[in-house]
């Protein structure tokens, strides 16, 4: 008979870390937001203005802005205002941390 294995508390996520991870994964759980991330990543300098992103979507500008706000609120993208435009770039430290926290 095999001995029961003991799970180390250090191997799992804390309740706080699990909640933070779930919130960020929830922000990624939409096809439009995943497409936004891929477009921003592929852009020159890995940053895009809202006007650069708009032609790739059939959704309305307000809905696109809402998706970007979800990503911004989850700190997955960073935003700078330059003149009339908002410029978005990936928050690479947060994305790397997110990937490192995923089980497996």
trRosetta pair geometry for C-beta under 8 A, 3 or more apart (Angstrom, degrees):
i j d omega theta_ij theta_ji phi_ij phi_ji
7 11 6.1 -114 -176 55 81 131
7 12 7.0 42 158 -32 120 116
8 11 4.4 98 70 -13 91 104
8 12 7.9 176 92 -3 59 80
9 12 6.4 -67 -158 39 41 100
13 17 4.4 -134 -168 93 96 113
13 18 4.3 125 113 -63 130 85
13 21 6.6 -69 -142 6 157 143
13 101 6.7 64 -98 -171 119 102
14 17 4.6 90 50 11 82 103
14 18 6.8 -146 88 -7 40 87
15 18 5.7 -55 -145 36 28 113
15 19 6.4 29 155 -19 63 106
16 19 5.9 -57 -151 35 29 109
16 20 6.5 24 154 -15 64 107
17 20 5.7 -55 -146 39 33 110
17 21 6.1 33 155 -19 67 108
17 101 6.6 -150 172 -146 112 133
18 21 5.7 -54 -144 39 29 112
18 22 6.2 32 155 -21 64 107
19 22 5.7 -53 -146 36 29 112
19 23 6.5 31 154 -21 63 104
20 23 5.8 -52 -150 33 31 112
20 24 6.6 24 155 -12 64 106
21 24 6.0 -60 -150 40 31 106
21 25 6.1 27 155 -16 67 109
21 98 6.9 142 -131 -137 79 73
21 101 5.2 -138 -99 123 129 138
21 102 7.7 162 -161 -79 130 57
22 25 5.8 -56 -141 41 30 109
22 26 6.1 37 155 -26 64 106
23 26 5.7 -52 -149 32 28 115
23 27 6.8 31 151 -21 61 102
23 74 6.3 -175 136 -123 89 98
24 27 5.6 -49 -154 30 36 114
24 28 6.8 29 150 -13 64 105
24 74 5.0 133 -116 -178 63 117
24 75 7.6 -54 -104 57 108 83
24 76 6.4 136 -153 -66 95 106
24 94 7.4 -159 -130 167 143 108
24 98 5.5 -124 124 -112 146 124
25 28 5.6 -59 -153 39 38 109
25 29 6.3 51 147 -42 67 104
25 98 7.6 158 -65 -164 75 116
26 29 5.4 -47 -148 15 35 122
26 74 7.8 -169 71 -98 79 139
27 33 6.7 -151 156 176 65 160
27 70 5.2 175 -142 152 90 94
27 71 5.9 135 166 -96 118 47
27 73 7.3 -166 -109 75 134 86
27 74 3.5 -79 -35 -32 168 161
27 76 5.9 -176 112 -13 136 136
28 33 6.1 -152 -136 112 36 125
28 34 6.4 71 -173 -76 79 84
28 37 7.5 4 -128 -27 93 149
28 74 7.9 -137 -35 113 73 164
28 76 6.9 155 -68 -108 91 162
29 33 7.7 26 52 55 28 133
30 33 4.4 75 69 11 98 108
30 34 6.9 -173 85 -8 49 85
30 67 6.8 -133 98 -130 141 108
30 70 7.7 46 23 92 140 157
31 34 5.7 -58 -146 39 33 110
31 35 6.2 34 156 -20 67 106
32 35 5.6 -56 -150 37 31 112
32 36 6.4 38 150 -24 65 103
32 57 6.9 56 -140 -122 105 127
32 59 6.6 7 -118 -4 143 152
32 64 7.6 -131 176 -113 129 64
32 67 5.0 -87 115 -119 120 159
33 36 5.4 -45 -147 31 36 116
33 37 6.7 39 153 -19 63 100
33 67 5.2 -152 -77 -172 81 105
33 70 6.4 -71 -97 84 136 122
33 71 5.7 167 -150 -62 108 110
34 37 5.7 -50 -152 33 34 113
34 38 6.6 31 152 -17 65 104
35 38 5.7 -55 -148 37 34 110
35 39 6.3 33 154 -18 67 107
35 56 7.1 -169 154 136 120 126
35 57 7.6 135 106 -83 138 98
36 39 5.9 -59 -148 38 29 109
36 40 6.3 27 157 -17 66 107
36 53 6.5 26 -129 -149 84 137
36 64 8.0 147 -88 -159 123 84
36 67 6.2 168 -30 129 149 121
36 68 6.5 -161 -159 -85 155 75
36 71 6.6 -131 99 -32 139 157
36 77 7.8 -65 133 -49 116 150
36 88 7.8 -23 172 113 108 157
37 40 5.9 -57 -146 38 29 109
37 41 6.1 30 157 -20 65 109
37 71 7.3 -175 -67 -128 92 143
37 76 7.3 -55 -95 149 117 121
37 77 7.5 -142 -99 -64 77 110
37 90 6.7 73 -149 -97 83 109
38 41 5.7 -54 -145 37 30 113
38 42 6.2 20 159 -12 65 113
39 42 6.0 -63 -143 43 28 104
39 43 6.4 43 155 -42 63 101
39 48 6.3 1 129 -32 98 163
39 52 8.0 165 155 126 117 98
39 53 5.9 114 115 -119 147 88
39 56 6.0 -160 -97 32 149 171
40 43 5.7 -44 -151 11 31 119
40 46 6.4 52 151 -176 72 65
40 47 6.7 6 -161 -120 88 28
40 48 5.1 -116 -108 11 69 113
40 53 7.7 -9 -65 -86 80 118
40 77 6.6 -78 -156 -117 178 124
40 88 5.6 -75 -113 110 133 104
40 89 6.5 168 179 -125 118 32
40 90 5.7 143 117 -46 123 86
41 46 5.8 -6 -138 -134 36 96
41 90 6.0 35 -81 -35 79 140
42 46 8.0 99 22 -107 12 65
43 46 6.0 121 67 -119 81 21
43 47 6.1 -110 95 62 129 25
43 48 4.6 -169 -61 -63 168 95
43 52 6.6 64 -123 147 138 146
45 89 7.9 -68 132 -106 85 119
46 89 5.8 76 120 -145 85 94
46 90 6.1 -61 167 18 116 102
47 87 5.4 34 166 171 117 104
47 88 6.4 173 -154 84 73 40
47 89 4.0 -36 -96 -78 95 98
48 52 4.1 -132 -163 82 94 132
48 53 5.2 98 138 -51 136 94
48 87 6.9 174 90 -151 26 66
48 88 5.6 -18 62 57 77 90
48 89 7.9 147 16 -76 59 55
49 52 4.8 106 52 -1 71 100
49 53 7.3 -146 94 -2 42 88
49 82 7.7 -89 -100 53 114 109
49 85 4.2 -7 -153 173 125 136
49 86 6.7 132 -151 76 68 44
49 87 5.1 -42 -88 -94 69 71
49 88 7.6 142 -107 11 21 76
50 53 5.8 -61 -150 40 36 109
50 54 6.3 54 153 -44 68 100
50 61 7.6 71 164 -154 121 96
50 64 7.2 125 -156 120 97 121
50 65 6.9 12 -132 -88 137 85
50 68 7.2 -77 -101 -31 98 168
50 85 6.1 -161 29 -154 89 85
50 86 5.3 52 -27 55 111 91
50 88 7.6 86 -63 -12 65 110
51 54 5.7 -33 -142 8 34 122
51 85 6.1 -69 0 -116 107 125
52 55 7.9 -65 176 19 30 98
53 56 6.1 -68 -173 32 53 112
53 57 7.1 18 149 -4 82 116
53 64 6.7 161 116 180 117 132
53 68 7.9 123 81 -73 166 127
53 88 7.6 14 -38 35 141 129
54 57 6.6 -86 -159 42 36 99
54 61 6.4 -6 -121 -102 116 89
54 64 6.6 142 -106 91 68 174
57 64 5.6 141 77 -90 159 121
59 63 4.4 -101 165 88 116 130
59 64 5.6 145 94 -56 110 83
59 67 7.9 72 97 -13 157 133
60 63 4.6 92 58 9 83 103
60 64 6.9 -145 96 -6 43 87
61 64 5.6 -54 -145 37 33 113
61 65 6.3 35 155 -20 65 105
62 65 5.6 -54 -148 36 32 114
62 66 6.5 38 151 -24 64 102
63 66 5.4 -48 -150 30 35 116
63 67 6.7 37 151 -18 64 100
64 67 5.8 -51 -153 34 34 110
64 68 6.5 32 150 -15 65 105
65 68 5.6 -54 -148 39 34 112
65 69 6.3 40 151 -24 66 104
66 69 5.5 -51 -148 33 32 115
66 70 6.7 38 151 -23 63 99
67 70 5.7 -47 -153 28 35 113
67 71 6.8 31 150 -12 63 104
68 71 5.7 -56 -152 40 36 111
68 72 6.1 37 150 -20 68 108
68 77 6.9 -66 -159 67 76 148
68 79 7.5 92 160 -84 111 131
68 86 7.6 121 141 108 150 138
68 88 6.2 -110 -150 -79 117 149
69 72 5.4 -53 -141 40 33 113
69 73 6.0 35 157 -21 67 105
70 73 5.9 -52 -143 36 27 110
70 74 6.5 17 157 -9 61 110
71 74 6.0 -62 -147 44 29 105
71 76 4.6 -85 -165 67 79 112
71 77 4.5 37 134 11 115 110
71 88 7.8 51 97 -156 131 135
72 75 7.4 30 178 -81 35 31
72 76 7.6 -88 -67 49 21 72
72 77 5.5 -55 -80 74 63 91
72 78 7.5 100 -128 -117 81 19
72 79 5.3 -12 -115 -15 129 124
72 88 7.6 -102 -75 -120 101 108
75 78 7.8 20 -156 -75 62 72
75 91 5.6 -63 160 57 71 171
75 94 5.1 -174 123 -104 99 163
76 90 7.3 -44 158 -146 67 69
76 91 5.9 -165 -180 36 18 109
76 94 6.1 -136 -105 107 42 132
76 95 6.6 79 -149 -72 77 89
76 98 7.9 15 -109 -35 93 155
77 88 4.8 4 171 -168 133 105
77 89 6.6 151 -160 75 82 30
77 90 6.0 -58 -108 -106 71 38
77 91 6.0 -166 -110 -13 13 91
78 88 7.1 149 75 -152 44 55
78 89 5.4 -21 59 64 94 85
78 90 7.7 25 14 111 84 11
78 91 5.1 113 -34 -74 93 92
79 86 5.3 -9 -167 -175 112 107
79 87 6.9 147 -154 74 57 46
79 88 5.4 -21 -98 -96 77 71
80 86 7.3 152 77 -158 37 57
80 87 4.9 -19 62 60 89 101
80 89 7.9 17 2 5 102 106
81 85 7.4 165 -152 91 58 40
81 86 5.6 -35 -98 -100 69 66
81 87 7.6 169 -95 15 18 79
82 85 5.7 -18 67 69 80 88
82 87 5.6 23 9 -13 114 121
90 95 6.1 -13 174 -18 112 144
91 94 4.2 23 115 24 114 119
91 95 6.4 143 85 -18 65 89
92 95 5.6 -57 -139 41 34 110
92 96 6.0 35 162 -20 69 106
93 96 5.9 -54 -144 38 29 110
93 97 6.2 29 156 -18 63 108
94 97 5.7 -56 -147 39 30 112
94 98 6.2 37 152 -26 64 106
95 98 5.4 -50 -147 31 32 117
95 99 6.6 31 155 -17 64 103
96 99 5.9 -54 -150 36 32 109
96 100 6.4 31 152 -19 65 108
97 100 5.7 -56 -147 37 31 113
97 101 6.4 28 156 -19 65 109
98 101 6.0 -63 -151 35 27 108
98 102 7.1 40 150 -38 61 95
99 102 5.9 -40 -158 6 37 116
